[in-house]
Amino acid sequence: MSVRPDLHQHYVRACQNLGQPENPFIAHVLQEADKNDKIRWAKGITLKIAGNNHLVPVQRVTDDDLQVLASALHNTVFVTGLDLRCNVLTDAGAKHVATFLQENSTLRYLNLMLNDIGTSGAELIARALHRNETLVCLRMTGNKIGNKGGMFFASMLQINSTLEKLDLGDCDMGTQCLIAIATALTQNKSVKAINLNRPLLYSQEEETTVHVALMLKNTSSLVELHLCKHEMKNFGVERLCEALYENSSLRYLDLSCNKITRDGVKFLGDLLKRNQTLEILDLSANRIEDDGAIYLSDALALYNRTLRALSVASSNISGKGLVALSDAMKTNMELSYIYIWGNKFDEATCMAFSELIQTGRLKLNCTDVEPYEVDGHVHLAELSHGLKKHYYWTPRCGEVTDKDANASLAIVAVSEH
C-alpha cells in the first residue's frame, strides 16, 4: 500500500529550492489535506485553493506560487483534483499548468475559472492536453482567451480522447472558434458536457447555432450543452429542435438568456412530445409569455415523461401560463424541479404553487418560491435555488445531491476524483 505523502513538507521544501516565500493560504490547505483519513486518500483528493474562500484568510495564488505548488505535487499520486478558481494566474501561470499536465498522470479535475489567463496561456494548456491522458474535467470560465485561444481548444478536441467536461463560458470566443468546436465535437467521442456561454457574436444570421445543430445530429456522446447568451432567436431554436429529433444522448440543454419567444417555444413543446432523453431544460430569461408556457405545459401534461427539471424564471409569464404549468405537474409525476421566480404572479399562481408545495407534490428545495400568507392572501417569496446555484461556488461542507443544481459542469464532487 502506498504511503501518503506529507504535502505541507513537500511544499516547504519546494519553496526553499525555488527561493520563493510560502503562501500561507496554500500552506493551510496542504496542512488540512495532510489530516485527511486514509480512506479519502485512497480515493484521491481535490485541493481547494480557491481565491474566493471566505472562511480562512486568503492570499491569492500568483504565477510564482503555482510554480512552487506544481513542484511540490510533482510525484504525488493522491491529488486528483485542483481548484484554483478566482486567483491571479496569468499566461505565465498557464505555462506552469501546461508543464504539470504534461508530466502528471493522476490529475482528473482542474478548475482555473476567473483567473487572468489569455490567448497564449490557452495555447499552452490546450497543447499540453494533446498528450495528457488523465484530465477529465477542465474549467476555463471567465478567462479572456478570445477567438484565437478558443481555436487552440478546438484543435485539442480533435486529438484528445480523455476529456469529458470542458467549460469555456465567458471566454470572449467568437463565431470562428464556436464553429470549429462544433465541428470537432462531431468526431470527438469522449466529451460529455460542454459550456459555450456568452460568446462575442456580431452576426444576426445564427451561423453558430446552425453548426451546433449539425453537431447534435452527428454526436451520440454529448450529454450536457450550455448555450446561454448566444443571441439565439426562434430560427436557431427550430434548427436545434430538428437536430434533437435525431439525438438520443442529450440530457441537459441550457438556452437561458437568449431571444426566444413563444413561437420558438412551440418548437420545443413539439420536441418534448417525442423526445425521450432530455431531463433538464433551462429557458430562463427568454420572452416565453403565457402562450409559450402553455405549449410546454401541454407537452408535459400529456406526452413527456422524462423531463425532471424546468426553469422558466424571468420569462414574462403571467398567471394563465404559470397555472397551466402547475396543472401539468399534477399529471406529470416525473417533473420534480420547477423554477418560476421573476414572472408576473397573480393570486391564482400563488394559490396553485402553494397547493403543490403543501400537498408535497413540489418540495421547497426543488423550486425557487415559498408561499406565505398575509391578511388571508397567499403570496410567494423567493428562494435561492436554481439550475446554476453552484456554478460559481461550491459548498464548504457536505455534498450537493440535487441533480439539477449539481450539473456536471457546475460542480464536481471531491469524492468523484
N, C-alpha and C positions, 0 to 999 in steps of 0.2 A: 504493500500500500504506500502511495506517495506521501511524503512528509510535507505538510503545508508550510509555505514559506513565511517568514516574518516580513511582511510587506513594508512596515514602517522602517525597519533596519535597512532593508534594501534601498529605500528612498533616501535615508540619511547618508548612506554610502555613495549613492549616485550624486547627491548634492555636493559632497566633498570631492568626488572625482571630477566633476564638471565645473567646480568652483562657483556654484550657484547657491544663493541663500534658500533656506527652506520656506515653502509656502505653508503657513500654519493651517489653512483650511485643508489642503491635500494631506498634510501630516495627520490631522484629526480624523479624516475619512479612512486613512490607512490603518490608524490605531484601532478604530471601531471595527474595521474589517478583520483585523487580527483576532478580535474577541469572538468572532463567529464560531458556532459549533461545527463539529466535523461533518455533520450531515449536509449543512449548507455548502461547505467547501467541496464535498464530494460532487454536488450538482453543479458547482461553479457559481460565482457571484458577480453581480454588477456593481461597480464602484460609482456611486452617485456623487459626482463632483460638480453639481450644477451651480452656476453663479447666482441663481435666484433663491438659494436656500436661506430662509429667514430664521431658522431655529438655532443656527450657530453663526459666530462672526465669519464673514466670508471675505477672503482676499481673492479676487477673481483670477482665474488661471491665465497666465500670459504664454507667449510662444516659448520663452525660456523655461518656464515652469513645466510645460508639456514635454520639452526635450528631456528634462530630468525624470519625469514620470515614466515616459516611454522607456528610458534606460533602466529604471527600477523594475519595470514589468517585463523586461525583455525575455526572460526564461520562465515566466510564471504561467503555469497551465491552468490555474484555478480561476483566474479572472477571465470571464467570458463576456462581460459587458462593460462599456464605458459611457457614462452620461456626462458630457462636457458642455451641456447647453448653457446659454446666457453667460458666456465668458468673453474674453477679449482676444481670441485667437485670430490671427491674420493668415495671409498666404505663407508666411514663414512657419507658422504653426502647422499649416496643412502639409508642409514638407516633412515634418516630424511624424505626422499622422500617416503619410504615404509610406515612409520608411518602415514604420511599425507594422502596417498592414502587409507589407511585402515579406517581413521577417516572422510575423506572428502566425501561429497556426491554430489558435484556440478562440480568438475573439469572434463572437457571433453578433453582438449588438453594439452599434456606435451611434451616439446622438451628439451631433455638432450644431444643433439648431441655434439660431440667434447669436452667431459669432460674426466676425468681420472678414470671412473668407471670400475672396473674389475669383476672377476668372482663372488666374494662374494656379491658385490653390485647388480649384475644382479640377483642373487638368491633372495635377499631381495625384490627387485622390482617385480620380477615375482611372488613370493609367495603372495605379497600384492594384486596382480591382481587376485588371486584365489577368493577373496571375493569382490573386488571392482566391482561395477555395473554401474559406470558412465563414466569412461575414454573411449573415443572413438578413440583417436589418440595418439600414443607413438612413439617418435623418439629417438633411442639409437645410431644412426650413429656415427662411429668413436670411440666408447668406446670399448676398447680391452677386451671384456668379454670372448673370447675364446670359444672353443668347449663345455666346461662344462657349461659356462654361457648360451650358446645357448640352451642347453638341458633343462635348467630351463624354458626358454620361450616356448619350445616345449611342456613341461608338462602343462604349464599355458594355452596353446591354447586348451588343451583337456577339461579344466574346465570353463574358461572364455567365456561368451556368449555376451559380450558387445563391446569389442574392434573391431574396423573396419579397422584401419590403423596401421600397425606395420613396422617400419623401423629398420632393423638390418644390414644395409650395412656397410662394412669396420669394422666389429666387430671381425675379425680373427676367424670366425667359421669354423668348419671342416666338413668332409664328414658325420660323425655320426649324428651331430645335424641337418644338412640340410635334411637328410633322415627322421629324427624324425619330423621335422617341416612339411615336405611334407606329411607325414603320418597323422599328427594331423589335417592338413587342409582338409583332405578328409572327416572328421567328423564335423569340425568346420563350422558353417553356418553363422557366423557373420563377419569374416574378409573379407573385400572387396579389400584391397590393401596391398601388402607386398613387401618389398625390401630386397633381399638376396645378394646384390652386394659384389663382391670381397671376397669370402671365401678363406681359405687356403686349396687347394686340391693338393694331391700328387699322385693321380692315373690318368692314361690316359683312364680309362675304361668308364668314364662318367656315373657312377652309380647314381650320384645325379640328373643328367638331366633325367635319366630314371624314377626315383621316382617322380620328379616334373611332368613329362608327365602323369604318372599314376594318380597323384593327379588331374591334369586338366581334365582327363576323368571322374572323380567322383565328381567334385565340380560344383555347379551352382551359387555360391555366389561371387567368386573371379573376380574382375573387372580389377585389375592392378597388373602386375607382373614384377619385375626388376631382371634380371639375368645377369648383367654386370660383366665382368671379371670372367667368370666361366670356362675358357679354353675350351669352347664348340666348337665342330667340326661339320662336316656335319652329322655324325651319330646321335649326340644329337639333331640337328635341325630336322632331319627326325622323331625322336621319338616325339618331341613336336608337329610337324605338324599333325602326325597321331592322337594325342590326341585332337588337336584343331578342327578336323573334327567333333568330338562328343561334343565339348564345345560350349555353346551358351551364355556365360556370359562375357568372357574376352574382354576388350575393349582397353587395353594399354599393349603392350608387348615390353620390353626393352631387346634387345640382343646385346647391344653395347660392344665394346672392347673384342670380342671373336675371334675364329679362323675359322670363317665361310667363305667358298669360294663360287665361282659361283655355284658349284654343290649343296651346301646347300641352296642357294637362290632359286634354281629351285623348291625345295620342298615348299618354302614359296610362290613362284609365283603360283604354283598349288593350294595351300591353299587359296590364295586370290581370285582365280576364283570362289570358292564356299563359302568362309566364309562371313557371313552377320553381324558380330558383331565387328570385330577389327576396331578401329578408329585411333589409334596411334601406329606406328611401328618404333622402333629405331634400325637401323642396322649400326650406325656409327662405325668407326674404326674396320671394318672387311675387308676381301680381296674379295670384291664383283666383281670387274672388269666390263668390258663392258658387257660381257655375262650375268652376274647376274643382271645388271641394265636393260637389255633388257627383261629378264624373268619377272621382276617386272613391267616394262612399258607395256608389252603385257597384263598382267593380269589387270592392272589399266585402260588401254585404252578401253578394250573390255568387261570386265566382272564385276570387282569390283566397287561398288558404295557406299561403307561405309567407306573406309579409308579416314581420314581427314588430317592426318599428317604423313610425312615420312622423316626420317633422314638417309642419306647415306653419311654423311660427312666423309672425310678421309678414303675412301674405295677403293682407287686405280682405280677409274673410269676415263676414258678419254672422248674425245669429242663424240664419237659414242654413248656411253651409256647415257651420260648426255643429249644429244639432243633427244634421244628416250624418256627419262623421261619428257622432256619439251613438246614433242609432245603428250604424254599421257595426260598432263594437259589440252590440247586444247579440248579433247573429254570428259574428266572426270571432271565435274564441282564440285564434292564433295571434291576432293583433294585440300585443301586450303593452307596447310603449307608444304614446302619442304626445306630441308637443305642440301647443297651440297659442302660447303667450304672444302678445303683440298684435292680436287681431281685435275685432270690434265685438266685445262681449255685450250681449243683452241679457235680460232676465232668464229667457228660455235656455240660453247657453249655460249660464251659471247653474240653473236647476239640473240640466241634463248631465253635466260633468260632475256635479255634486252627487247625483244619484249613482253614477258609475263608481265613484270613489266610496260612497257609503255602503254600497252593496258588495264591495270587494272585487268588482269586475276590473277596476283600474286601481293599481297600487300607487301610493304617493311617490315612491321612488322611481316610478315608471312614467311620470308626467311632470310638467313644469307649472302646474296650477294646484292650488289648495283652496277648498271652499271655506268661507267663514260667514257668519250671519250678523247683520246689524239691523235693528228695528224690524225684525221679521222678514228681511230681504236677504237672499243669498248672494254673495259676491265671490269672486275668485282672486286670490293673491298669487304672486309669482313665487315659484320655487327655482332654485339654481340648479336645475337638472337639464340635460340636453345631450344631443348626439356627440358634441365636441367638448364635453365637460372636462376631459383630461387631455386635451390636445396640447396645451402649453405647459401643463403642470401635472405632477402625479402625487398621490397621497404619500405622506411621510411614514404612515404606519398602516398596516393591513393591505389587502389586495382588493381591487375593484372587480366585482364579479358580473355586473350588468353588461351583457353582450354589446348593447348599443353604445353605451358610454365608454366601452372598453374595446373599441375598434382596433384592429391590429396596428394601424399606423399611429393611433392616438396614444396608446400606452402599451409597452411591452413588459409583462410581468417579470420580475427578477428571477422567479423560480423557473421560467422557461429557458433561461440562459445560464 
